[in-house]
Amino acid sequence: MIDRRTFLALTGAAGAGALITGCANRSGSGPNEVRLWGMGGVEAEAQQQIVDAFTAENPSVTVSQSLVPSTGTGDATAAITAVRGGTAPDLWLMDRFAVAQYASLGLLEPLDPLIAQHENDDFLDQWMPFALNELRYDGQIYGLPFDTDSRGVFYNRTTLADSGLDPDELDPSNGPVTLDRVLEMNGQIAQEDDRGNYTRLGLIPWDAEGWALTWMFGKGAVFFDDATCAVDVSSDEVVGVLDSFYTWAREMDYPRVDAFKATYQPPNAPPAQTSFFGGQQGMQISGPFTINSIATYVPDLDYGFTYLPLWNEGDDPYTWSGGFSLVAPRGSSLSPAVWEFIKFYCGAPGQRIAMTPLKKIPTHLDVLADPEGFDQNLSFFADQLEFSTSRPPLPIGSLFWDSLVQAQQSVLIGSADAQTAAERAQARVTPQMDLYCPFELPPGFGTTGA
């Protein structure tokens, strides 16, 4: 993670102010040129369709594309290098969770001046409020949202049936199941060979999207207090989840589970080779992006998906959402062509083009409400947006995430108990967050409210 102090060191003695001044002449893009860091791999085709549709309507504009991955970890090295070197693109497809951190480091251009110049007051009302909130920092907005998702439990119907379970028990029409019931099912699914090695498992609570943070949302954890400008990663809810992880890892024997995953889903395995796809793992926490993988690699897989397990009978269902956005790195030309392109890409035209082939959920409200706006196989995950939440858009987002992941790993391997792991995480985040105080999350942050 690159924090504010490191950023100032990297940008030289004059600090961020010199960086901004030095980029006043912008990136060198012509008035009819848009330079984009965007999608690659199998997603590049959908992006190309957006670009082709835009240039068909705007033949005088040239859009050049490069693949520079953005992750939610907030590693700003590529952006700092590009901004300092005057090679930053006009637009970058970025994980929304990283935006507040990049904005806090002075690496992104606020879009408020363009909105004020070109749009009506209700312009931003087109998008889901939670997705916009992820893009706000210090009262300004630093991008437009593209896609979103939510989390649930995928289950292999064949594996469950072979274990003597009725897969229809997990049908979402029956509502969420409790964690206790899932753990009971785990006991019926699990199998070992003569040497005690796992050959089949049910739900591995920490696997895939089963982050400690996922389970913490189910406990109702609140990670930031506006009144005190404090990140809280040592609350009773946080410690309670870490304690459950510690217990599960001892009961399931973490090294044996680790060996199981390494056997059936080794590092660098091809995307078609997973323990869930292969039937060795009966359940897995994931999101709608897995539907795309199944359609691509194991189209004959007999599977279903349902809500995340409830900690207690009668609890409200829960999940969390993320997604990507287009942002303008410092040095973007911010030309009228750039503004028209970001509106097209993230607006209804671009989302209508891309959501179905990408199997992603739109953030544009008109597209979300249109049955033809996205693949309806994702409707369960889209419906969950009604009660979903998102990670807090913090200027120390990377450190916040890394601290929770480190705490999770510590309790899994048994190097720390839950309280100790949480206290260590708290000790990491508090002094860094203090550098940005006073700070408040965007008004209304906390629920997606689709």
Wavefront OBJ file of the C-alpha trace (Angstrom):
o trace
v 0.000 0.000 0.000
v 1.179 3.557 -0.752
v 0.044 5.947 1.932
v 0.051 9.732 1.906
v 3.572 10.035 3.327
v 5.023 7.647 0.758
v 3.181 9.463 -2.014
v 4.664 12.796 -0.967
v 8.117 11.262 -0.960
v 7.627 9.801 -4.422
v 6.436 13.092 -5.852
v 9.484 14.992 -4.622
v 10.138 17.836 -2.229
v 7.346 20.019 -3.568
v 4.850 17.226 -2.970
v 1.465 16.763 -4.517
v 1.075 20.445 -5.358
v 4.008 20.277 -7.752
v 2.573 17.149 -9.292
v -0.749 18.832 -10.003
v 0.909 21.984 -11.365
v 3.254 19.934 -13.493
v 0.298 18.219 -15.114
v -1.526 21.455 -15.920
v -0.836 21.033 -19.648
v -2.589 17.672 -19.537
v -1.599 14.424 -21.156
v -1.129 15.424 -24.761
v -4.322 13.839 -26.040
v -5.824 15.808 -28.896
v -9.294 17.319 -28.596
v -10.751 14.383 -30.536
v -8.706 11.635 -28.889
v -9.562 9.473 -25.876
v -6.885 7.300 -24.316
v -8.359 4.472 -22.244
v -6.886 1.969 -19.825
v -9.584 -0.666 -19.814
v -10.591 -4.297 -20.031
v -8.499 -7.163 -21.320
v -8.857 -10.871 -21.923
v -12.332 -12.206 -22.571
v -13.858 -8.865 -21.519
v -12.027 -6.876 -24.193
v -14.579 -7.834 -26.845
v -17.441 -6.241 -24.921
v -15.410 -3.089 -24.398
v -14.619 -2.977 -28.103
v -18.347 -3.093 -28.825
v -18.808 -0.037 -26.605
v -15.974 1.780 -28.375
v -17.308 0.862 -31.822
v -20.800 2.083 -30.951
v -19.413 5.345 -29.580
v -17.175 6.060 -32.556
v -20.036 5.237 -34.931
v -21.952 8.102 -33.320
v -18.823 10.267 -33.019
v -16.707 9.491 -36.113
v -14.319 12.373 -35.475
v -13.197 10.849 -32.154
v -10.435 8.242 -31.891
v -10.362 5.924 -28.870
v -7.077 4.135 -28.159
v -7.130 1.285 -25.654
v -4.517 -0.296 -23.400
v -4.846 -2.950 -20.711
v -3.549 -1.706 -17.373
v -5.263 -3.770 -14.669
v -6.823 -2.040 -11.688
v -7.293 -4.042 -8.518
v -9.198 -3.282 -5.369
v -5.987 -3.412 -3.341
v -5.206 0.238 -3.979
v -1.654 -0.316 -5.282
v -1.049 3.114 -6.805
v 2.398 2.450 -8.293
v 1.263 2.353 -11.935
v -0.811 5.497 -11.539
v 1.946 7.446 -9.767
v 4.456 6.473 -12.453
v 2.091 7.449 -15.265
v 1.023 10.735 -13.675
v 4.584 11.796 -12.911
v 5.737 10.791 -16.389
v 2.921 12.546 -18.204
v 1.730 9.253 -19.696
v -1.515 8.848 -17.768
v -4.561 8.004 -19.882
v -7.633 10.154 -20.117
v -9.745 7.432 -18.499
v -9.079 4.298 -16.458
v -11.432 1.447 -15.598
v -10.870 1.170 -11.840
v -12.256 -0.906 -8.987
v -14.501 1.533 -7.138
v -13.122 0.468 -3.768
v -9.748 1.966 -4.738
v -11.090 5.329 -5.887
v -11.195 7.143 -2.525
v -7.605 6.158 -1.844
v -6.389 7.295 -5.270
v -8.323 10.535 -4.918
v -6.817 11.163 -1.485
v -3.351 10.873 -3.027
v -4.139 13.462 -5.694
v -4.010 10.937 -8.523
v -7.509 11.498 -9.916
v -9.395 14.438 -11.383
v -12.751 15.341 -9.829
v -15.574 15.286 -12.350
v -17.683 17.950 -10.627
v -16.497 20.795 -12.919
v -17.475 18.814 -16.024
v -20.853 17.916 -14.557
v -21.497 21.549 -13.637
v -20.444 22.722 -17.094
v -22.255 20.192 -19.258
v -25.096 18.547 -17.299
v -28.299 19.250 -15.417
v -28.516 19.127 -11.634
v -30.129 15.673 -11.718
v -27.438 14.123 -13.937
v -26.119 11.740 -11.266
v -29.601 10.468 -10.442
v -29.210 7.977 -13.316
v -27.004 5.666 -11.229
v -27.439 3.651 -8.054
v -26.618 5.904 -5.080
v -24.341 3.363 -3.394
v -22.171 3.070 -6.520
v -21.837 6.845 -6.681
v -20.976 6.986 -2.979
v -18.051 4.651 -3.585
v -16.697 7.298 -5.968
v -16.967 10.264 -3.624
v -14.107 11.714 -1.631
v -14.010 14.967 0.320
v -17.297 16.151 -1.166
v -16.357 15.578 -4.802
v -17.033 12.749 -7.244
v -14.149 11.058 -9.020
v -15.764 8.739 -11.555
v -18.926 7.246 -12.988
v -20.010 3.712 -12.034
v -20.160 0.814 -14.484
v -21.123 -2.607 -13.093
v -21.900 -4.172 -9.737
v -22.468 -7.571 -8.110
v -23.429 -9.260 -4.845
v -22.422 -12.425 -2.994
v -24.216 -15.689 -2.316
v -23.637 -19.426 -1.913
v -23.221 -21.520 -5.050
v -24.002 -25.205 -4.628
v -23.234 -28.217 -6.794
v -26.519 -30.080 -7.017
v -24.858 -33.342 -8.066
v -22.417 -33.289 -5.155
v -25.196 -32.592 -2.670
v -27.403 -35.347 -4.091
v -24.508 -37.819 -4.022
v -24.119 -36.954 -0.329
v -27.722 -37.885 0.396
v -28.915 -34.283 0.629
v -31.816 -32.678 -1.191
v -30.380 -29.809 -3.287
v -33.794 -28.149 -3.383
v -33.421 -27.364 0.312
v -31.086 -24.583 -0.771
v -33.407 -23.150 -3.406
v -33.618 -19.405 -2.704
v -37.417 -19.605 -2.778
v -37.059 -21.330 0.603
v -35.238 -18.320 2.026
v -31.798 -18.222 3.637
v -30.539 -21.210 5.606
v -28.738 -20.851 8.907
v -25.037 -21.338 9.361
v -25.743 -24.200 11.761
v -27.655 -26.029 9.033
v -24.845 -25.482 6.524
v -22.337 -26.899 8.993
v -24.604 -29.930 9.455
v -24.647 -30.399 5.702
v -20.867 -30.095 5.680
v -20.644 -33.108 7.955
v -22.700 -35.178 5.534
v -20.765 -34.057 2.449
v -17.204 -34.447 3.757
v -15.264 -37.541 2.711
v -11.713 -38.714 3.366
v -9.459 -41.334 1.834
v -7.701 -44.086 3.794
v -4.879 -41.712 4.679
v -7.171 -39.055 6.123
v -6.933 -36.696 3.174
v -10.103 -34.855 2.252
v -11.575 -35.980 -1.059
v -14.810 -34.019 -0.764
v -15.946 -31.038 1.293
v -19.005 -28.850 1.617
v -18.704 -25.140 2.330
v -15.220 -23.951 3.251
v -16.205 -20.787 5.134
v -13.081 -18.798 4.214
v -12.813 -19.950 0.592
v -13.283 -17.690 -2.469
v -15.527 -14.742 -1.463
v -15.885 -16.091 2.075
v -13.714 -13.326 3.435
v -13.947 -12.544 7.121
v -15.412 -9.215 6.011
v -18.256 -11.047 4.233
v -19.232 -12.771 7.464
v -18.735 -9.538 9.441
v -21.416 -7.855 7.376
v -23.718 -10.669 8.474
v -22.947 -9.775 12.084
v -23.811 -6.140 11.432
v -20.254 -4.838 11.787
v -19.788 -1.088 11.262
v -16.257 -0.224 10.217
v -16.152 3.576 10.412
v -17.517 6.208 12.787
v -17.942 9.673 11.264
v -18.197 11.335 14.669
v -14.786 10.137 15.819
v -13.143 9.716 12.392
v -12.164 6.216 13.452
v -11.863 2.921 11.605
v -13.060 0.031 13.767
v -11.616 -3.394 13.033
v -11.687 -4.634 16.629
v -15.387 -4.433 17.494
v -17.257 -7.308 19.109
v -18.643 -8.239 15.690
v -15.182 -8.350 14.120
v -13.703 -10.362 16.979
v -16.688 -12.707 16.935
v -16.181 -13.566 13.268
v -12.434 -14.020 13.693
v -13.126 -16.317 16.631
v -15.445 -18.400 14.443
v -12.740 -18.594 11.786
v -10.286 -19.772 14.438
v -12.721 -22.461 15.577
v -13.626 -23.618 12.064
v -9.978 -23.893 11.096
v -9.245 -26.111 14.109
v -12.368 -28.253 13.604
v -11.795 -28.752 9.878
v -8.007 -28.999 10.313
v -6.770 -26.062 8.254
v -3.654 -27.807 6.858
v -5.801 -30.650 5.514
v -8.230 -28.190 3.933
v -5.291 -26.334 2.425
v -3.950 -29.598 1.011
v -7.403 -30.395 -0.387
v -7.511 -27.093 -2.267
v -3.959 -27.554 -3.518
v -4.875 -31.001 -4.845
v -8.074 -30.169 -6.675
v -7.405 -26.505 -7.448
v -3.630 -26.047 -7.471
v -2.031 -22.627 -7.835
v -2.010 -21.394 -11.442
v -4.514 -24.071 -12.459
v -6.515 -23.291 -15.609
v -9.803 -21.516 -14.867
v -11.803 -24.662 -15.647
v -10.016 -26.597 -12.885
v -11.619 -25.758 -9.553
v -12.738 -27.919 -6.673
v -16.279 -26.602 -7.093
v -16.456 -27.174 -10.847
v -14.971 -30.646 -10.406
v -17.554 -31.702 -7.832
v -15.107 -32.132 -4.954
v -16.531 -29.062 -3.177
v -20.277 -28.950 -2.672
v -20.703 -25.256 -1.827
v -18.767 -22.041 -2.291
v -19.359 -18.364 -1.548
v -19.063 -16.351 -4.737
v -20.852 -13.856 -6.959
v -22.463 -13.571 -10.390
v -19.038 -13.544 -12.032
v -18.985 -17.306 -11.345
v -22.021 -17.730 -13.612
v -19.934 -16.445 -16.504
v -17.121 -18.868 -15.656
v -19.531 -21.805 -15.468
v -21.066 -20.907 -18.822
v -17.601 -20.693 -20.346
v -15.803 -23.671 -18.821
v -18.378 -26.148 -17.418
v -21.666 -25.387 -19.164
v -23.157 -28.750 -18.179
v -22.607 -28.227 -14.444
v -25.798 -28.797 -12.443
v -25.701 -25.997 -9.891
v -27.745 -23.442 -8.016
v -27.193 -20.420 -5.798
v -28.796 -19.002 -2.705
v -28.384 -16.466 0.088
v -25.403 -16.255 2.397
v -25.955 -18.334 5.562
v -27.549 -16.516 8.486
v -25.732 -16.463 11.795
v -29.053 -16.908 13.607
v -32.544 -17.993 12.632
v -34.628 -14.933 11.878
v -31.721 -12.644 10.954
v -32.180 -10.432 7.922
v -30.419 -11.575 4.737
v -27.177 -9.786 3.928
v -24.556 -9.491 1.225
v -22.130 -6.913 -0.139
v -21.408 -5.418 -3.529
v -18.489 -4.016 -5.501
v -17.776 -3.159 -9.104
v -15.861 -0.959 -11.498
v -15.979 2.623 -12.729
v -14.305 4.964 -15.181
v -12.083 7.578 -13.565
v -9.904 10.354 -14.962
v -6.291 10.137 -13.739
v -4.525 13.400 -13.000
v -3.387 14.738 -16.359
v -6.434 13.621 -18.315
v -7.303 16.064 -21.079
v -10.862 16.266 -19.711
v -11.872 17.319 -23.202
v -15.490 17.331 -24.400
v -14.691 14.094 -26.253
v -13.490 12.467 -23.028
v -16.616 13.590 -21.208
v -18.920 12.296 -23.936
v -17.104 8.952 -23.911
v -17.285 8.413 -20.149
v -21.007 9.244 -20.244
v -21.541 6.769 -23.084
v -19.420 3.996 -21.558
v -20.902 4.203 -18.047
v -24.321 5.433 -19.099
v -27.260 3.520 -20.499
v -25.754 2.973 -23.997
v -22.534 1.353 -22.780
v -24.159 -0.680 -20.024
v -26.833 -1.995 -22.402
v -24.102 -3.173 -24.749
v -21.819 -4.779 -22.178
v -23.807 -6.138 -19.247
v -25.309 -9.178 -20.990
v -22.117 -10.524 -22.623
v -20.090 -9.758 -19.491
v -22.762 -11.281 -17.225
v -22.586 -8.300 -14.905
v -25.227 -6.263 -13.108
v -25.759 -2.680 -14.290
v -25.579 0.335 -12.010
v -27.576 2.548 -14.369
v -31.113 2.498 -13.017
v -32.842 2.403 -16.411
v -30.740 -0.554 -17.543
v -31.209 -2.337 -14.212
v -34.989 -2.002 -14.541
v -34.997 -3.347 -18.111
v -35.341 -7.171 -18.363
v -33.284 -6.962 -21.553
v -30.642 -4.771 -19.943
v -28.678 -7.673 -18.479
v -28.651 -11.471 -18.312
v -31.690 -12.452 -16.253
v -29.805 -15.480 -14.914
v -28.264 -12.855 -12.632
v -31.613 -11.590 -11.367
v -31.197 -13.247 -7.948
v -27.969 -11.310 -7.392
v -29.547 -8.119 -8.733
v -32.522 -8.542 -6.402
v -30.135 -8.777 -3.445
v -29.073 -5.183 -4.068
v -32.179 -4.203 -2.133
v -30.420 -5.133 1.120
v -26.760 -5.162 0.124
v -23.998 -2.899 1.374
v -20.458 -2.114 0.253
v -17.029 -1.692 1.724
v -16.471 1.801 3.158
v -14.753 4.113 0.637
v -11.826 5.082 2.836
v -8.614 6.922 1.949
v -6.823 3.977 3.567
v -8.927 1.362 1.784
v -5.967 -0.820 0.889
v -4.666 -0.913 4.463
v -8.170 -1.516 5.836
v -8.585 -4.520 3.546
v -5.082 -5.879 4.059
v -5.386 -5.622 7.838
v -8.578 -7.677 7.867
v -7.098 -10.258 5.504
v -3.979 -10.545 7.662
v -6.122 -10.968 10.779
v -8.127 -13.652 8.989
v -5.006 -15.528 7.960
v -3.521 -15.296 11.444
v -6.491 -17.001 13.064
v -6.756 -19.603 10.306
v -3.177 -20.783 10.734
v -3.406 -20.392 14.497
v -0.649 -17.827 14.956
v -3.004 -15.535 16.896
v -6.339 -15.753 18.632
v -9.219 -13.562 17.503
v -8.706 -10.748 20.005
v -4.981 -10.493 19.327
v -5.472 -10.535 15.548
v -8.089 -7.780 15.760
v -5.922 -5.632 18.027
v -3.011 -5.947 15.597
v -5.264 -4.895 12.731
v -6.498 -1.924 14.739
v -2.948 -0.862 15.519
v -2.168 -0.815 11.794
v -5.134 1.230 10.595
v -5.562 3.825 13.354
v -2.387 5.918 12.860
v -2.806 5.948 9.086
v -6.456 6.995 9.255
v -5.525 9.767 11.676
v -3.570 11.430 8.846
v -6.807 12.067 6.956
v -8.998 13.316 9.786
v -11.395 15.027 9.851
v -13.120 12.747 7.353
v -16.678 11.545 6.836
v -18.166 8.862 4.623
v -20.542 10.108 1.915
v -24.052 10.920 3.189
v -26.278 7.880 2.959
v -23.415 5.400 2.812
v -24.192 1.926 4.110
v -26.876 0.369 1.912
v -27.364 -0.031 -1.813
v -31.122 0.455 -1.672
v -31.787 -0.702 -5.242
l 1 2 3 4 5 6 7 8 9 10 11 12 13 14 15 16 17 18 19 20 21 22 23 24 25 26 27 28 29 30 31 32 33 34 35 36 37 38 39 40 41 42 43 44 45 46 47 48 49 50 51 52 53 54 55 56 57 58 59 60 61 62 63 64 65 66 67 68 69 70 71 72 73 74 75 76 77 78 79 80 81 82 83 84 85 86 87 88 89 90 91 92 93 94 95 96 97 98 99 100 101 102 103 104 105 106 107 108 109 110 111 112 113 114 115 116 117 118 119 120 121 122 123 124 125 126 127 128 129 130 131 132 133 134 135 136 137 138 139 140 141 142 143 144 145 146 147 148 149 150 151 152 153 154 155 156 157 158 159 160 161 162 163 164 165 166 167 168 169 170 171 172 173 174 175 176 177 178 179 180 181 182 183 184 185 186 187 188 189 190 191 192 193 194 195 196 197 198 199 200 201 202 203 204 205 206 207 208 209 210 211 212 213 214 215 216 217 218 219 220 221 222 223 224 225 226 227 228 229 230 231 232 233 234 235 236 237 238 239 240 241 242 243 244 245 246 247 248 249 250 251 252 253 254 255 256 257 258 259 260 261 262 263 264 265 266 267 268 269 270 271 272 273 274 275 276 277 278 279 280 281 282 283 284 285 286 287 288 289 290 291 292 293 294 295 296 297 298 299 300 301 302 303 304 305 306 307 308 309 310 311 312 313 314 315 316 317 318 319 320 321 322 323 324 325 326 327 328 329 330 331 332 333 334 335 336 337 338 339 340 341 342 343 344 345 346 347 348 349 350 351 352 353 354 355 356 357 358 359 360 361 362 363 364 365 366 367 368 369 370 371 372 373 374 375 376 377 378 379 380 381 382 383 384 385 386 387 388 389 390 391 392 393 394 395 396 397 398 399 400 401 402 403 404 405 406 407 408 409 410 411 412 413 414 415 416 417 418 419 420 421 422 423 424 425 426 427 428 429 430 431 432 433 434 435 436 437 438 439 440 441 442 443 444 445 446 447 448 449 450
